[in-house]
């Protein structure tokens, strides 16, 4: 479209030159040629101003300089009113705002790193990147309230402000430790709401690097080493307690085993004693019913090695010969 406008301007200039020559009488018939050139140039110029191409990812805002109205145009070829409609193009893709200490990123348009204060007043350096995207359906509102330079006039100052406010709520140890995720979430929540109110969507916010003073890093390292020593001591105590519990369990098991063996042996002794007592009882009952068995047993014990027996005169003797003889003559004996 720019080419058409340039050609139109050139033809108009040529037509003016031809008219000048015709006025001076240098060229006959140049007036007609000038008129044709002027008309063609005017058509080309108007054509170049009538058509606007919106490339992929862009959104156009058309401002009517007479009525003051706004309308949006999308990707592709669009027709506008030349010299009355003014078109401003906005990038509708995801873009970034980077604040970094890297010279390469600064050369690509990034800003210097942030310097913020922690809750203790320590100076902390921060590198971050914010990804954002405008609400393509609210481009007219963005054009009215912020304008095309919204990244510099709105985003960057507010990013710095929100980050400084949120960092001031945390101490240095929490910032580089367990509180870092909470800090980032707080920044994203606050910044996201602020941007959403202006029709800009926060895609993500990344705290890429946090730099503390050297003495603070040294103190934190010492604290971490002390925590590791405490943890190791705790683990040693825990292992010792576990070993003690294992020994107690083993001792209890051994005691139970000894007790079981003792109870078994006691039960066996009791059973043997009961059996022996029962045997003695049965023998006693048998002897009580047959007293001759005792005398016979004594005689059998004495018989092999005794040739002479002395009998008391009173007759009180262990062996009753009459009863033995009578017992011997009884049938079945």
Buried (B, 14 or more C-beta within 10 A) or exposed (E): EEEBBEBBBBBBEBBBEBBEBBEEEEEEEBBEBBBEBBEBBBEBBBBBBBBBEBEEEBBBBBBBEEEEEBEBBEBEEBEBEBEEBEEBBBBBEEBBBBBBBBEEBBEEEBBEBBEBEBEEEBEBBBBBBBBBBBBBEBBBBBBEEBEEEBBEEBBBEBBBEBBBEBBEBBEBBBBBBEBBEBBBEBBBBBBBEBBEEBBBBBEEBBBBEBBBEEEBEEBBEEEEEEEEEEEEEEEEEEEEEEEEEEEEEEEEEEEEEEEEEEEEEEEEEEEEEEEEEEEEEEEEEEEEEEEBEEBBEEBEEEEEEEEEEEEEEEEEEEBBEEEEEEBEEEEEE
